Amino acid sequence: MLSIRSISRSFNGHRALNDVSFDVQNGLMTGFVGANGAGKTTTMRIILGVLTPSSGEVLVDGRPITADDRAQFGYMPEERGLYPKMKVHEQLVYLGRLHGLSSAHASTRAADLLEQLGLGERRDDKLESLSLGNQQRAQIAAALVHEPTALVLDEPFSGLDPMAVETTVEVLRDVARSGAPVLFSSHQLDLVERLCDSLVILAGGEVRAAGTREQIRSAHARPEWVLETDDAGFVRGIRGIEVIEFDGGHVRFTAPTDDDADRVLREAIERGTVRSFAPSIRPLTEIFQEVIR
């Protein structure tokens, strides 16, 4: 397990991180989200030893992280860094060898990853000849080629089309299933919500929320309901009811009590057909916007 404990970091008097603490559990995928400048990349660089914290520490399984630990991590930086003139498979083998893999093992591992990521037919092409999306996939393969014990990825899905996203997601899930902790940042909140086991929301260099999706939803729960009927416009005229979302026969609203919600349902039944009525699960995007204010 990766543990970030009370990490702070300042640059030229500016506090970029302030007492940041969270865990990345073994075998789980943890999403790291926040607006630009929130401190995500700085935190990741501290985990990898690219930056040192002003205070605080990074732990691996409860002990201080070492250079040997970091050498076994997989890292995909925000600034992509592969060699544009080098062939894709050759480059992955080279990186695997730098991590101590034998030539044969590195070659097999590289070939397998390229197949999984849909780049098998491009293995002997130079990186610069690939589309930006395919270069992104090659960069992901570079982070995985040495079978890392932990994975830290900065915006791994940036520039990928929907099919490539699904392919990449399956590869990352395989890494998590092997028992490695996986931390990745993304601005695609719908993807984070679907993919992650747990979540860390950062704003202004501070952790605003952390935990499983269920824990975060529970901590920021509101008494909301969704009604689907012929015409839900009447809900906007009921005293005490706050309409959050309305579109013809669809309405999402809050009510002070369950009895008030039942009152809405009874009136809907009197007015026509009710297709569905149920408590609403707040979308992650909405919670994110709320906690970073």
C-alpha positions as CSV (number, residue, x, y, z in Angstrom):
1,M,0.0,0.0,0.0
2,L,1.2,3.5,-0.8
3,S,0.5,6.0,2.0
4,I,1.0,9.8,1.6
5,R,1.3,11.3,5.0
6,S,1.1,15.1,5.7
7,I,2.9,16.1,2.5
8,S,3.5,19.8,2.1
9,R,5.5,21.5,-0.7
10,S,6.3,25.2,-1.4
11,F,7.7,26.8,-4.5
12,N,9.2,30.3,-4.1
13,G,7.0,31.0,-1.1
14,H,3.9,29.6,-2.7
15,R,2.3,26.7,-0.9
16,A,1.5,24.1,-3.7
17,L,0.6,21.3,-1.3
18,N,-0.7,21.7,2.3
19,D,-0.7,18.6,4.6
20,V,-1.9,16.2,1.9
21,S,-2.6,12.6,3.2
22,F,-4.3,9.7,1.5
23,D,-3.8,5.9,0.8
24,V,-3.6,4.0,-2.4
25,Q,-4.6,0.5,-1.5
26,N,-3.0,-2.7,-3.0
27,G,-5.1,-4.1,-5.8
28,L,-7.3,-1.1,-6.2
29,M,-7.6,1.7,-8.7
30,T,-7.5,5.2,-7.1
31,G,-8.6,8.2,-9.1
32,F,-6.8,11.5,-8.4
33,V,-8.9,14.5,-9.5
34,G,-8.7,18.2,-9.3
35,A,-8.6,21.3,-11.4
36,N,-5.5,22.5,-13.1
37,G,-3.0,23.7,-10.5
38,A,-4.6,21.7,-7.7
39,G,-1.3,19.9,-6.9
40,K,-1.9,16.5,-8.5
41,T,1.3,16.4,-10.6
42,T,3.4,17.8,-7.7
43,T,2.1,15.0,-5.5
44,M,2.9,12.3,-8.0
45,R,6.4,13.7,-8.5
46,I,6.9,13.5,-4.8
47,I,5.7,9.9,-4.7
48,L,8.2,9.1,-7.5
49,G,11.1,11.0,-5.9
50,V,11.3,13.6,-8.7
51,L,10.6,16.2,-6.1
52,T,11.2,16.2,-2.3
53,P,8.5,17.4,0.1
54,S,9.0,20.4,2.3
55,S,7.5,18.2,5.0
56,G,5.7,14.9,5.4
57,E,6.6,11.4,4.0
58,V,5.6,8.7,1.6
59,L,5.3,5.1,3.0
60,V,5.2,1.7,1.3
61,D,3.4,-0.9,3.4
62,G,3.9,1.3,6.5
63,R,7.6,2.0,6.1
64,P,9.4,4.9,4.5
65,I,9.8,4.6,0.7
66,T,13.2,3.8,-0.7
67,A,15.0,4.3,-4.0
68,D,14.7,0.5,-4.6
69,D,10.9,0.8,-4.1
70,R,10.7,3.6,-6.6
71,A,12.8,1.7,-9.2
72,Q,10.1,-0.9,-9.3
73,F,7.2,1.6,-9.8
74,G,5.7,2.4,-13.2
75,Y,5.3,6.1,-13.9
76,M,3.7,7.9,-16.8
77,P,4.6,11.6,-16.5
78,E,2.5,14.5,-17.7
79,E,5.2,15.4,-20.2
80,R,5.6,12.3,-22.4
81,G,9.2,11.2,-22.7
82,L,9.8,8.4,-25.2
83,Y,12.3,8.6,-28.1
84,P,10.6,9.7,-31.3
85,K,13.2,8.2,-33.7
86,M,13.2,4.7,-32.0
87,K,11.0,1.8,-33.0
88,V,8.2,1.1,-30.5
89,H,9.1,-2.5,-29.6
90,E,12.8,-1.9,-29.5
91,Q,12.2,1.0,-27.2
92,L,10.1,-1.0,-24.7
93,V,12.7,-3.8,-24.7
94,Y,15.4,-1.2,-23.9
95,L,13.3,0.2,-21.0
96,G,12.6,-3.2,-19.7
97,R,16.3,-4.0,-19.7
98,L,17.1,-0.8,-17.8
99,H,14.7,-2.2,-15.1
100,G,16.7,-5.5,-14.9
101,L,14.6,-7.7,-17.2
102,S,16.5,-10.2,-19.4
103,S,16.5,-9.5,-23.2
104,A,14.1,-12.4,-23.8
105,H,11.8,-11.5,-21.0
106,A,11.7,-7.8,-22.0
107,S,11.0,-8.7,-25.6
108,T,8.1,-11.1,-24.7
109,R,6.7,-8.6,-22.2
110,A,6.9,-5.7,-24.7
111,A,5.2,-7.8,-27.5
112,D,2.4,-8.9,-25.2
113,L,1.7,-5.3,-24.0
114,L,1.6,-4.0,-27.5
115,E,-0.9,-6.6,-28.5
116,Q,-3.1,-5.9,-25.5
117,L,-3.0,-2.2,-26.3
118,G,-3.8,-2.7,-30.0
119,L,-0.3,-1.7,-31.2
120,G,0.9,-5.2,-32.3
121,E,1.0,-4.3,-35.9
122,R,2.9,-1.1,-35.3
123,R,5.7,-2.6,-33.1
124,D,8.4,-2.0,-35.7
125,D,7.3,1.6,-36.5
126,K,9.1,4.6,-35.2
127,L,7.3,6.4,-32.4
128,E,7.1,9.6,-34.4
129,S,5.2,7.9,-37.1
130,L,2.3,7.0,-34.8
131,S,-0.8,9.1,-34.2
132,L,-0.9,11.0,-30.9
133,G,-3.3,8.5,-29.5
134,N,-1.1,5.6,-30.4
135,Q,1.9,7.4,-29.0
136,Q,-0.1,7.6,-25.7
137,R,-0.7,3.9,-25.7
138,A,3.0,3.3,-26.3
139,Q,3.8,5.5,-23.3
140,I,1.4,3.4,-21.2
141,A,3.2,0.3,-22.3
142,A,6.5,1.9,-21.3
143,A,5.1,2.3,-17.7
144,L,4.1,-1.3,-17.6
145,V,6.9,-3.2,-19.4
146,H,8.8,-4.1,-16.2
147,E,5.8,-5.5,-14.3
148,P,5.7,-2.6,-11.8
149,T,4.9,-3.1,-8.1
150,A,2.9,0.1,-8.1
151,L,1.6,2.3,-10.9
152,V,1.4,6.2,-11.0
153,L,-0.1,7.6,-14.2
154,D,-0.6,11.3,-14.9
155,E,-3.5,11.8,-17.3
156,P,-3.2,8.4,-19.0
157,F,-6.4,8.7,-21.0
158,S,-5.7,12.1,-22.5
159,G,-6.0,12.0,-26.3
160,L,-7.4,8.4,-26.5
161,D,-10.5,7.7,-28.5
162,P,-13.3,5.7,-26.7
163,M,-12.2,2.3,-28.0
164,A,-8.6,3.0,-26.9
165,V,-9.8,4.1,-23.5
166,E,-11.7,0.7,-23.0
167,T,-8.6,-1.2,-24.1
168,T,-6.4,0.7,-21.7
169,V,-8.8,0.4,-18.9
170,E,-8.7,-3.4,-19.2
171,V,-4.9,-3.5,-19.1
172,L,-4.8,-1.3,-16.0
173,R,-7.4,-3.5,-14.3
174,D,-5.1,-6.4,-14.9
175,V,-2.4,-4.6,-13.1
176,A,-4.6,-3.8,-10.2
177,R,-5.8,-7.5,-10.1
178,S,-2.2,-8.5,-9.7
179,G,-2.2,-6.7,-6.4
180,A,-0.4,-3.5,-7.3
181,P,-1.7,-0.1,-6.1
182,V,-2.8,2.0,-9.1
183,L,-3.0,5.8,-8.9
184,F,-4.0,7.9,-11.9
185,S,-5.1,11.5,-12.5
186,S,-7.8,12.4,-15.0
187,H,-10.1,15.2,-15.9
188,Q,-12.6,12.7,-17.3
189,L,-14.8,12.5,-14.2
190,D,-17.3,10.1,-15.8
191,L,-14.5,7.7,-16.5
192,V,-13.1,8.0,-13.0
193,E,-16.5,7.4,-11.5
194,R,-16.9,4.2,-13.6
195,L,-13.4,2.9,-13.2
196,C,-12.1,3.7,-9.8
197,D,-12.5,1.8,-6.5
198,S,-11.5,4.9,-4.6
199,L,-11.1,8.6,-5.2
200,V,-9.1,11.5,-3.9
201,I,-10.3,15.1,-4.7
202,L,-7.6,17.8,-4.5
203,A,-8.2,21.6,-4.6
204,G,-5.9,24.4,-3.7
205,G,-3.2,21.9,-2.7
206,E,-5.4,20.2,-0.1
207,V,-7.4,17.0,0.0
208,R,-11.1,17.9,0.0
209,A,-12.5,14.4,-0.1
210,A,-11.1,10.9,-0.1
211,G,-12.5,7.4,0.1
212,T,-14.4,4.9,-1.9
213,R,-17.1,6.1,-4.3
214,E,-19.8,5.0,-1.8
215,Q,-18.0,6.8,1.1
216,I,-17.8,10.0,-0.8
217,R,-21.4,9.8,-2.0
218,S,-22.5,9.1,1.5
219,A,-20.5,12.0,3.0
220,H,-22.1,14.4,0.4
221,A,-25.5,12.8,0.2
222,R,-28.7,14.9,-0.2
223,P,-32.3,13.7,-0.1
224,E,-32.8,13.6,-3.8
225,W,-35.3,11.8,-6.0
226,V,-35.9,11.2,-9.7
227,L,-39.4,11.1,-11.2
228,E,-40.2,10.1,-14.8
229,T,-43.7,10.8,-15.9
230,D,-45.7,12.3,-18.7
231,D,-45.1,16.0,-17.7
232,A,-43.1,16.7,-14.6
233,G,-43.5,20.5,-14.7
234,F,-45.9,20.6,-11.9
235,V,-43.1,19.7,-9.4
236,R,-41.6,23.2,-9.8
237,G,-44.8,24.6,-8.3
238,I,-44.8,22.5,-5.1
239,R,-43.8,24.4,-2.0
240,G,-40.7,23.1,-0.2
241,I,-39.5,21.2,-3.3
242,E,-36.2,22.3,-5.0
243,V,-35.9,21.2,-8.6
244,I,-32.3,20.4,-9.5
245,E,-32.8,19.1,-13.0
246,F,-35.8,19.3,-15.3
247,D,-36.5,18.1,-18.8
248,G,-40.1,17.6,-19.8
249,G,-41.1,14.3,-18.2
250,H,-37.9,14.0,-16.2
251,V,-37.2,15.8,-12.9
252,R,-34.6,15.5,-10.2
253,F,-35.5,17.2,-7.0
254,T,-34.8,17.5,-3.3
255,A,-37.4,17.3,-0.6
256,P,-37.2,18.1,3.2
257,T,-38.6,14.7,4.2
258,D,-39.6,11.4,2.7
259,D,-43.3,12.4,3.3
260,D,-42.7,15.4,1.0
261,A,-41.3,13.2,-1.6
262,D,-44.3,10.9,-1.3
263,R,-46.5,13.9,-1.8
264,V,-44.9,14.5,-5.1
265,L,-45.4,10.9,-6.1
266,R,-49.0,10.9,-5.2
267,E,-49.7,14.1,-7.2
268,A,-47.8,12.6,-10.2
269,I,-50.0,9.4,-10.0
270,E,-53.1,11.6,-10.0
271,R,-51.9,13.5,-13.0
272,G,-51.0,10.6,-15.2
273,T,-48.6,7.6,-15.8
274,V,-45.5,7.4,-13.5
275,R,-42.8,5.5,-15.3
276,S,-40.3,5.5,-12.5
277,F,-39.7,7.1,-9.1
278,A,-36.6,6.4,-7.0
279,P,-33.9,8.0,-4.8
280,S,-31.2,9.7,-6.9
281,I,-27.5,8.9,-6.8
282,R,-25.6,12.1,-7.1
283,P,-23.1,12.2,-10.0
284,L,-19.4,12.5,-9.1
285,T,-19.2,15.7,-11.3
286,E,-21.7,17.4,-9.1
287,I,-19.9,16.4,-5.8
288,F,-16.6,17.4,-7.3
289,Q,-17.9,20.9,-8.1
290,E,-19.3,21.2,-4.6
291,V,-16.2,20.2,-2.7
292,I,-13.7,22.3,-4.6
293,R,-15.5,25.5,-4.1
